[in-house]
Amino acid sequence: MAGELVGESVIIADMAEGSQIYNKGYYGYPRAGGGLELDLLEALYLVECDKLRVEVAGKDLDHAALYRRVARSVEGLQPNYIVYRDLRQRGFIVKLDQGEFDFRVYSRGDNPHNSQAKNWVLAISERNIFNIAALLEKSETSQRTRKDLLLGVVDEEGDITYYTVEGAEPHGMTEEAMTLAVGSLLDDAVIVLGEEADRLYENGYYGKKIGPMLQLSLLETAYLIDKGRLEVRNIRSGQKMGEKGFLSTARRSQPDFAMRMRAYRDLRSRGMVVKTGFKYGTHFRVYEGNPSKHHSRYLVHVVPDDYSTVWAEISRAVRLAHGVKKEILFASSGEYLRYVKLTRVRP
């Protein structure tokens, strides 16, 4: 079928031919006076599939010539075209979005006449910067419009990794009884000895048992001091440490202590058991209950609200979490603590 390149569109003037293309895949938009108007990505794809012939000033453009022309006017053409093409080949109806997103995508079997789009889609180059604030904004827009956010990240060889993005509200079932204990500060850890070690572990699963000892992290210690459940003394002098003195020591040992502490406190308030995620390259691994009876469900990485990084780091974190059968949450520590979950999917 023949179409003419006119500005930022390809026009199929013949009413019957336009209707045929539209009805077979809902490409383009029917024109009021008859015929069909295609956007440039749709035209590129249809030319590649040998379903459309595009001409300008009476001269035919093959796919290569059309691609060069489109590249002059469409920013980020390569990742956009690769994601559009892939979703179409998977059987989805894909429409160009004119707002905050690149595309809107309909569930298989649905079309623009009988349903709303299921997904907002962003086509992203692996060279783009991951920014947590921008992603949270897009996620919240998706939730308000009752659509799922889908990211298509295109690597330098043209392969696509898809991620869903959604806010998360983790919750656990841990119940704690009030217990009192005395701990001893030794370097960058606090040790609890004797029966108090058992009571503290059994009522909240704090620390790690090492023989008869219980070793607490600095975060756990600060939390328990704040709750009035732990008194800390210097193991060498026996002198009691006040909360301010301990926090000062903790911040010197761990520069991002305050940011981590905010997330630790929030997760504990949700009934979660929080342990270090060092072995997984994250801040925390988080359990919904007794760690001896539950696998940790989440890996949580705490970041500032203006956090930016390369997509390779995000890809590594998500794949590692999936590899150990956990979900990765990024906790954005801005004015409000918010959790965002990225999940690798196949559309």
C-alpha positions as CSV (number, residue, x, y, z in Angstrom):
1,M,0.0,0.0,0.0
2,A,1.2,3.5,-0.8
3,G,1.6,6.3,1.7
4,E,3.1,9.8,1.4
5,L,5.6,11.3,3.8
6,V,4.1,14.6,4.9
7,G,5.9,16.4,7.7
8,E,6.0,14.2,10.8
9,S,3.4,11.7,9.4
10,V,2.8,9.3,6.6
11,I,-0.6,9.7,4.9
12,I,-2.4,6.8,3.2
13,A,-5.0,8.7,1.1
14,D,-6.9,5.7,-0.2
15,M,-9.8,5.0,2.1
16,A,-10.0,1.3,1.5
17,E,-6.2,0.7,1.9
18,G,-6.1,2.9,5.1
19,S,-9.0,0.9,6.6
20,Q,-7.3,-2.4,5.8
21,I,-4.1,-1.4,7.7
22,Y,-6.0,0.1,10.6
23,N,-8.3,-2.9,11.0
24,K,-5.5,-5.4,10.9
25,G,-3.4,-3.9,13.7
26,Y,-4.9,-0.5,14.7
27,Y,-2.0,1.3,13.1
28,G,-2.4,5.1,12.9
29,Y,-5.5,7.2,13.2
30,P,-8.4,7.4,10.6
31,R,-8.6,10.8,9.0
32,A,-11.9,12.8,9.1
33,G,-12.0,13.0,5.3
34,G,-10.9,9.4,4.7
35,G,-7.6,7.6,4.7
36,L,-5.2,7.0,7.5
37,E,-2.4,9.0,9.3
38,L,0.5,7.0,10.5
39,D,3.2,8.2,12.9
40,L,6.8,7.7,11.8
41,L,7.6,4.7,13.9
42,E,4.5,2.9,12.6
43,A,5.5,3.7,9.1
44,L,9.0,2.4,9.6
45,Y,7.7,-0.8,11.0
46,L,5.2,-1.3,8.2
47,V,7.9,-0.7,5.6
48,E,10.1,-3.2,7.3
49,C,7.3,-5.7,7.2
50,D,6.6,-5.0,3.5
51,K,3.1,-3.8,4.2
52,L,3.7,-0.2,3.2
53,R,5.5,1.8,0.5
54,V,6.4,5.3,1.4
55,E,7.0,8.0,-1.2
56,V,8.0,11.7,-1.1
57,A,7.6,14.0,-4.1
58,G,6.8,10.9,-6.2
59,K,9.9,9.0,-5.2
60,D,9.9,5.8,-3.2
61,L,11.8,5.6,0.0
62,D,13.2,2.2,1.1
63,H,13.5,1.4,4.8
64,A,17.1,2.8,5.0
65,A,16.2,6.1,3.4
66,L,13.1,6.5,5.5
67,Y,15.1,5.7,8.6
68,R,17.6,8.4,7.9
69,R,14.8,10.9,7.4
70,V,13.1,9.9,10.6
71,A,16.3,10.1,12.6
72,R,16.5,13.8,11.8
73,S,13.3,14.5,13.7
74,V,12.8,11.8,16.3
75,E,15.0,12.0,19.4
76,G,16.1,8.7,20.8
77,L,15.0,6.9,17.6
78,Q,17.0,3.7,18.1
79,P,15.7,2.6,21.5
80,N,12.2,3.8,20.7
81,Y,12.1,1.9,17.4
82,I,13.6,-1.3,18.9
83,V,11.1,-1.3,21.8
84,Y,8.1,-0.5,19.5
85,R,9.1,-3.2,17.0
86,D,9.6,-5.8,19.7
87,L,6.2,-5.1,21.4
88,R,4.5,-5.2,18.0
89,Q,6.2,-8.5,17.2
90,R,5.0,-9.9,20.5
91,G,1.4,-9.2,19.4
92,F,0.6,-6.0,21.3
93,I,-1.1,-3.0,20.0
94,V,1.2,0.0,20.6
95,K,0.4,3.6,20.3
96,L,2.7,6.6,20.5
97,D,2.1,8.7,23.6
98,Q,2.2,12.5,23.4
99,G,2.7,13.1,27.1
100,E,5.2,11.9,29.7
101,F,5.7,8.4,28.3
102,D,6.9,7.0,25.0
103,F,4.1,4.5,24.3
104,R,0.8,3.1,25.7
105,V,0.3,-0.6,25.2
106,Y,-2.9,-2.7,25.2
107,S,-3.3,-6.2,26.6
108,R,-3.4,-8.9,24.0
109,G,-6.9,-9.1,22.6
110,D,-7.8,-5.5,23.5
111,N,-7.8,-2.5,21.2
112,P,-8.3,1.3,21.5
113,H,-12.0,0.9,20.8
114,N,-13.0,-1.6,23.5
115,S,-10.5,-0.9,26.4
116,Q,-8.0,1.3,28.1
117,A,-4.3,0.8,27.7
118,K,-2.7,-1.5,30.2
119,N,0.8,-0.1,30.3
120,W,2.7,3.1,30.0
121,V,6.1,2.3,28.4
122,L,9.4,4.1,28.5
123,A,12.1,3.2,26.0
124,I,15.5,3.7,27.6
125,S,19.1,3.4,26.4
126,E,21.4,1.6,28.7
127,R,23.5,4.7,28.5
128,N,20.8,6.8,30.1
129,I,21.1,7.8,33.7
130,F,18.8,6.1,36.3
131,N,17.3,8.7,38.5
132,I,15.2,7.6,41.5
133,A,13.1,10.8,41.7
134,A,12.2,10.8,38.1
135,L,11.2,7.1,38.2
136,L,9.1,7.6,41.3
137,E,7.3,10.5,39.6
138,K,6.5,8.3,36.6
139,S,5.4,5.4,38.8
140,E,3.0,7.6,40.7
141,T,1.6,9.0,37.5
142,S,1.0,5.4,36.3
143,Q,-0.7,4.5,39.6
144,R,-3.0,7.5,39.4
145,T,-4.0,6.6,35.8
146,R,-4.4,2.9,36.8
147,K,-1.8,1.7,34.3
148,D,1.3,-0.4,34.9
149,L,4.7,1.2,34.1
150,L,6.9,-0.9,31.9
151,L,10.5,0.0,31.1
152,G,12.3,-1.3,28.0
153,V,16.0,-0.8,28.5
154,V,18.0,-1.3,25.3
155,D,21.6,-2.3,25.4
156,E,24.3,-1.5,22.9
157,E,23.6,-4.6,20.9
158,G,19.9,-3.9,20.6
159,D,18.7,-6.4,23.1
160,I,15.9,-5.4,25.5
161,T,15.5,-6.0,29.2
162,Y,12.0,-5.2,30.5
163,Y,11.2,-4.0,34.0
164,T,8.0,-3.3,35.8
165,V,8.1,-0.4,38.3
166,E,5.7,0.0,41.2
167,G,5.5,1.5,44.7
168,A,5.8,-1.0,47.5
169,E,4.5,-1.2,51.1
170,P,6.4,-4.0,52.8
171,H,4.8,-5.5,55.9
172,G,5.8,-8.3,58.3
173,M,4.3,-10.2,61.3
174,T,7.0,-9.9,64.0
175,E,5.7,-9.2,67.5
176,E,8.1,-8.1,70.3
177,A,7.9,-8.2,74.0
178,M,9.7,-5.6,76.1
179,T,13.1,-6.9,77.3
180,L,16.1,-5.1,78.8
181,A,19.7,-5.9,78.1
182,V,23.2,-4.5,78.6
183,G,25.6,-4.6,75.7
184,S,29.3,-3.8,75.4
185,L,30.8,-1.7,72.6
186,L,33.7,-3.4,70.9
187,D,35.1,-1.6,67.9
188,D,32.1,-1.3,65.5
189,A,29.8,-3.9,67.1
190,V,28.0,-4.4,70.4
191,I,28.1,-7.7,72.2
192,V,25.4,-9.0,74.6
193,L,26.4,-11.8,76.9
194,G,24.5,-14.3,79.1
195,E,20.8,-14.9,79.3
196,E,20.0,-11.4,78.1
197,A,21.4,-12.4,74.7
198,D,18.8,-15.2,74.3
199,R,15.9,-13.0,75.5
200,L,16.9,-10.2,73.1
201,Y,17.2,-12.5,70.1
202,E,13.9,-14.3,70.9
203,N,12.0,-11.0,71.1
204,G,12.6,-9.4,67.8
205,Y,15.4,-11.6,66.3
206,Y,18.0,-8.9,66.8
207,G,21.7,-9.6,66.1
208,K,23.4,-12.8,65.3
209,K,24.2,-15.6,67.9
210,I,27.9,-16.5,68.0
211,G,28.1,-19.3,70.5
212,P,26.7,-17.8,73.8
213,M,27.2,-14.2,72.5
214,L,24.8,-12.0,70.6
215,Q,26.5,-9.5,68.2
216,L,24.4,-6.5,67.3
217,S,25.0,-4.1,64.5
218,L,25.3,-0.4,65.1
219,L,21.8,0.2,63.5
220,E,20.2,-2.5,65.8
221,T,21.9,-1.0,68.8
222,A,20.8,2.5,68.1
223,Y,17.2,1.3,67.5
224,L,17.2,-0.7,70.8
225,I,18.6,2.3,72.8
226,D,15.9,4.5,71.4
227,K,13.3,2.0,72.4
228,G,14.7,1.8,76.0
229,R,15.6,-1.9,75.6
230,L,19.4,-1.7,75.6
231,E,22.1,0.0,77.7
232,V,25.5,0.2,76.2
233,R,28.8,0.3,78.0
234,N,32.4,0.6,76.8
235,I,33.8,-2.9,77.1
236,R,37.2,-1.7,78.3
237,S,36.3,1.1,80.7
238,G,32.8,-0.1,81.7
239,Q,31.5,3.4,81.3
240,K,27.9,3.8,80.2
241,M,27.4,5.5,76.8
242,G,24.5,7.9,76.3
243,E,22.4,7.8,73.2
244,K,24.1,10.9,71.7
245,G,27.6,9.6,72.4
246,F,26.7,6.2,70.8
247,L,25.2,7.9,67.7
248,S,28.3,10.1,67.3
249,T,30.5,6.9,67.4
250,A,28.2,5.2,64.9
251,R,28.2,8.1,62.4
252,R,32.0,8.2,62.5
253,S,32.1,4.5,61.7
254,Q,29.3,4.6,59.1
255,P,29.0,7.9,57.2
256,D,25.5,7.1,55.8
257,F,24.3,5.9,59.2
258,A,21.4,8.4,59.5
259,M,20.0,7.5,56.0
260,R,20.2,3.8,56.7
261,M,18.7,4.3,60.2
262,R,15.7,6.0,58.8
263,A,14.9,3.0,56.6
264,Y,15.8,0.5,59.3
265,R,13.4,2.2,61.8
266,D,10.6,2.3,59.2
267,L,11.0,-1.4,58.3
268,R,11.0,-2.4,61.9
269,S,7.8,-0.4,62.5
270,R,6.2,-2.5,59.8
271,G,6.9,-5.7,61.6
272,M,9.9,-6.7,59.5
273,V,13.1,-8.3,60.7
274,V,16.0,-6.4,59.2
275,K,19.5,-7.9,58.7
276,T,22.6,-6.7,56.8
277,G,22.5,-7.2,53.0
278,F,26.3,-6.9,52.7
279,K,26.7,-10.4,51.1
280,Y,24.2,-9.3,48.4
281,G,25.7,-5.9,47.8
282,T,22.7,-4.1,49.4
283,H,22.0,-2.4,52.7
284,F,19.5,-4.9,54.1
285,R,17.9,-8.2,53.6
286,V,14.4,-8.2,55.2
287,Y,12.3,-11.0,56.6
288,E,8.5,-11.0,57.3
289,G,9.0,-13.1,60.4
290,N,11.5,-15.5,62.2
291,P,14.6,-15.7,60.0
292,S,15.0,-19.4,61.0
293,K,11.5,-20.2,59.6
294,H,11.3,-17.7,56.7
295,H,13.5,-16.8,53.7
296,S,14.2,-13.1,53.4
297,R,11.7,-11.7,50.9
298,Y,13.3,-8.4,50.1
299,L,16.7,-6.9,49.5
300,V,16.5,-3.2,50.4
301,H,18.9,-0.5,49.2
302,V,18.6,2.9,50.7
303,V,19.3,5.9,48.5
304,P,19.0,9.7,48.8
305,D,16.0,11.3,47.0
306,D,18.3,12.7,44.3
307,Y,20.1,9.4,43.7
308,S,21.4,8.8,40.1
309,T,23.5,6.0,38.7
310,V,24.1,4.1,35.5
311,W,21.6,1.5,34.4
312,A,24.2,-1.3,34.5
313,E,24.2,-1.0,38.3
314,I,20.4,-1.3,38.5
315,S,20.5,-4.3,36.1
316,R,23.1,-6.0,38.3
317,A,21.0,-5.4,41.5
318,V,17.7,-6.7,40.0
319,R,19.3,-9.7,38.5
320,L,21.1,-10.6,41.7
321,A,17.9,-10.3,43.7
322,H,16.0,-12.5,41.2
323,G,18.9,-15.0,41.3
324,V,18.5,-15.5,45.0
325,K,14.6,-15.5,44.8
326,K,14.1,-12.1,46.4
327,E,12.6,-8.8,45.5
328,I,14.7,-5.7,45.3
329,L,13.3,-2.5,46.8
330,F,15.0,0.9,46.6
331,A,14.1,3.1,49.6
332,S,14.2,6.7,48.6
333,S,15.1,8.7,51.7
334,G,13.6,12.1,50.9
335,E,11.0,14.2,52.7
336,Y,9.0,10.9,52.8
337,L,10.5,7.5,52.8
338,R,9.2,5.7,49.7
339,Y,9.8,2.2,48.4
340,V,10.0,1.4,44.7
341,K,10.2,-2.2,43.4
342,L,11.8,-3.1,40.0
343,T,11.0,-6.5,38.6
344,R,12.5,-8.1,35.5
345,V,9.7,-9.4,33.3
346,R,8.9,-10.8,29.9
347,P,5.9,-9.0,28.3
